[in-house]
Amino acid sequence: MAETNISNLGLNYFHFEMARIPNVIYTIQEAVLPGIRQFDADQPTTLGIPVKRPIGRYAFENFTISFIVDENMKNWLEIYRWMRGLGNIDDDCTYNTYQNKFENMTTYGFLYLTKGTYKDNIKIKFHNMFPVALSGMKFTTTAASHQAQYASATFSYTYYSFDPDPGNPPSN
């Protein structure tokens, strides 16, 4: 029997957690659930048209968040320092901060989609996340005096999964 009491998924019914950037978590204004792409290949036939077949290779779009920057830039700097530690900027004689260990460079992220009551409903886990872009900030004397500064960060990751996983068929 189908569930009949289904509410719409609200735009502001979410929160995001990542232990690696605790100061950013509380100021997140926007998160974009990335798309997924399945690659295909042409299977030749004796006819004039090939048959498309899935080849089991996937690509996930990057994950982007938008957040309010605090007056000490503490939350923006968390991501900046993480990015700086992933490579060499100052000289080419030193290794990155994380000694090239993949597990030290990445972390898990959790996007929680909530119900209208703001109770967790769907948990999305991002595996092996690391930052690939951090926006700059525009400073201007023409802005309203109490206008907040926003920034965005983009993360790459291996894949994301759901808890519970809707991709797995239910067991009988």
C-alpha positions as CSV (number, residue, x, y, z in Angstrom):
1,M,0.0,0.0,0.0
2,A,1.4,3.4,-1.0
3,E,2.1,6.1,1.5
4,T,-0.5,8.9,1.0
5,N,0.6,11.5,3.6
6,I,3.7,12.8,1.9
7,S,4.9,16.4,2.3
8,N,7.0,18.3,-0.1
9,L,10.8,18.4,0.5
10,G,11.4,22.0,1.7
11,L,14.2,24.1,0.5
12,N,15.4,25.0,4.0
13,Y,15.0,21.6,5.6
14,F,18.6,20.6,5.8
15,H,21.8,20.8,7.8
16,F,25.4,19.7,7.1
17,E,28.1,18.2,9.3
18,M,31.8,17.6,8.7
19,A,34.2,17.3,11.7
20,R,37.0,18.8,9.6
21,I,35.3,22.3,9.4
22,P,33.3,22.8,12.6
23,N,33.2,26.6,12.4
24,V,31.6,26.5,8.9
25,I,28.8,24.1,9.9
26,Y,26.8,26.6,11.9
27,T,26.7,29.3,9.2
28,I,25.8,27.2,6.2
29,Q,23.1,28.9,4.1
30,E,22.9,26.7,1.1
31,A,24.0,23.2,0.0
32,V,23.5,21.7,-3.4
33,L,22.9,18.0,-3.6
34,P,25.1,16.9,-6.6
35,G,23.9,15.0,-9.6
36,I,25.2,11.6,-10.7
37,R,25.9,10.5,-14.3
38,Q,26.0,6.9,-15.6
39,F,28.3,6.4,-18.6
40,D,27.3,4.3,-21.6
41,A,28.9,2.8,-24.6
42,D,27.7,1.8,-28.1
43,Q,27.3,-1.9,-28.7
44,P,27.8,-2.5,-32.4
45,T,25.0,-4.4,-34.3
46,T,24.5,-5.6,-37.8
47,L,21.8,-3.0,-38.2
48,G,22.5,0.6,-38.9
49,I,22.2,1.7,-35.3
50,P,24.2,0.7,-32.3
51,V,22.6,-0.3,-29.0
52,K,23.3,1.8,-25.9
53,R,24.6,-0.1,-22.9
54,P,25.4,1.0,-19.4
55,I,29.1,0.3,-18.6
56,G,29.0,0.6,-14.8
57,R,31.1,3.8,-14.6
58,Y,29.8,6.8,-12.7
59,A,30.7,10.5,-12.3
60,F,29.4,12.6,-9.4
61,E,29.2,16.4,-9.7
62,N,31.1,18.4,-7.0
63,F,29.4,19.3,-3.8
64,T,29.0,23.1,-3.0
65,I,28.0,24.9,0.1
66,S,27.5,28.6,0.8
67,F,28.1,30.1,4.2
68,I,28.2,33.3,6.1
69,V,31.8,34.4,6.9
70,D,32.3,35.3,10.5
71,E,34.1,38.6,11.4
72,N,37.4,36.8,12.2
73,M,37.1,34.8,9.0
74,K,37.7,31.7,11.2
75,N,35.2,29.5,9.2
76,W,36.6,30.7,5.8
77,L,40.2,30.1,7.0
78,E,39.4,26.5,8.1
79,I,38.8,25.6,4.5
80,Y,41.7,27.7,3.2
81,R,44.2,26.0,5.5
82,W,42.9,22.6,4.6
83,M,43.3,23.4,0.9
84,R,46.8,24.9,1.5
85,G,47.8,21.6,3.3
86,L,46.8,19.5,0.3
87,G,49.7,20.8,-1.9
88,N,52.8,22.9,-2.0
89,I,52.4,26.7,-2.5
90,D,55.4,28.2,-0.7
91,D,58.2,26.0,-2.2
92,D,58.7,22.7,-4.1
93,C,60.9,21.2,-1.5
94,T,58.4,20.2,1.1
95,Y,55.6,17.7,1.2
96,N,52.1,18.7,1.9
97,T,50.9,19.0,5.4
98,Y,49.2,15.6,5.4
99,Q,52.3,13.7,4.2
100,N,50.6,12.6,1.1
101,K,48.4,10.1,3.0
102,F,45.0,10.0,1.4
103,E,43.1,9.3,4.6
104,N,44.7,12.5,6.2
105,M,43.6,14.7,3.2
106,T,40.0,13.6,3.2
107,T,37.0,13.3,5.5
108,Y,33.4,12.3,5.5
109,G,30.6,14.8,5.2
110,F,26.9,14.4,6.1
111,L,24.0,16.2,4.5
112,Y,20.8,15.7,6.5
113,L,17.5,16.4,4.8
114,T,14.9,17.1,7.5
115,K,11.1,16.9,7.7
116,G,9.0,20.0,8.2
117,T,9.6,19.5,12.0
118,Y,13.3,19.8,11.4
119,K,13.9,16.2,12.5
120,D,16.3,14.2,10.4
121,N,14.7,12.3,7.6
122,I,17.4,11.4,5.0
123,K,21.1,11.1,5.7
124,I,23.5,11.5,2.8
125,K,27.1,10.5,3.4
126,F,29.9,11.9,1.2
127,H,32.9,9.6,1.1
128,N,36.5,10.9,0.9
129,M,35.7,14.6,0.7
130,F,38.3,17.4,0.2
131,P,38.0,21.0,-0.9
132,V,38.7,22.0,-4.5
133,A,37.5,25.6,-4.6
134,L,37.0,28.4,-2.1
135,S,35.4,31.6,-3.3
136,G,36.9,35.0,-2.7
137,M,35.0,37.8,-1.0
138,K,34.0,41.2,-2.3
139,F,34.5,44.2,0.0
140,T,32.7,47.4,-0.9
141,T,31.9,50.7,0.8
142,T,28.6,50.9,-1.0
143,A,27.0,47.9,0.8
144,A,24.5,48.3,3.6
145,S,26.2,48.5,6.9
146,H,24.8,45.2,8.3
147,Q,25.1,43.1,5.1
148,A,26.7,39.7,5.8
149,Q,29.7,38.4,3.8
150,Y,29.0,35.1,2.1
151,A,31.5,32.6,0.6
152,S,31.2,29.2,-1.0
153,A,33.3,26.1,-0.9
154,T,33.3,23.3,-3.4
155,F,34.3,19.8,-2.5
156,S,35.3,16.7,-4.5
157,Y,34.6,13.2,-3.2
158,T,34.6,9.6,-4.3
159,Y,30.8,9.1,-4.1
160,Y,27.8,9.7,-1.9
161,S,25.5,7.2,-0.3
162,F,22.1,7.3,1.5
163,D,21.2,5.9,4.9
164,P,19.1,3.9,4.4
165,D,20.3,3.2,0.9
166,P,17.4,3.5,-1.6
167,G,19.7,2.0,-4.3
168,N,19.6,-1.4,-2.7
169,P,16.5,-3.5,-3.3
170,P,14.7,-4.4,-0.1
171,S,15.5,-7.8,1.3
172,N,12.7,-10.3,1.9
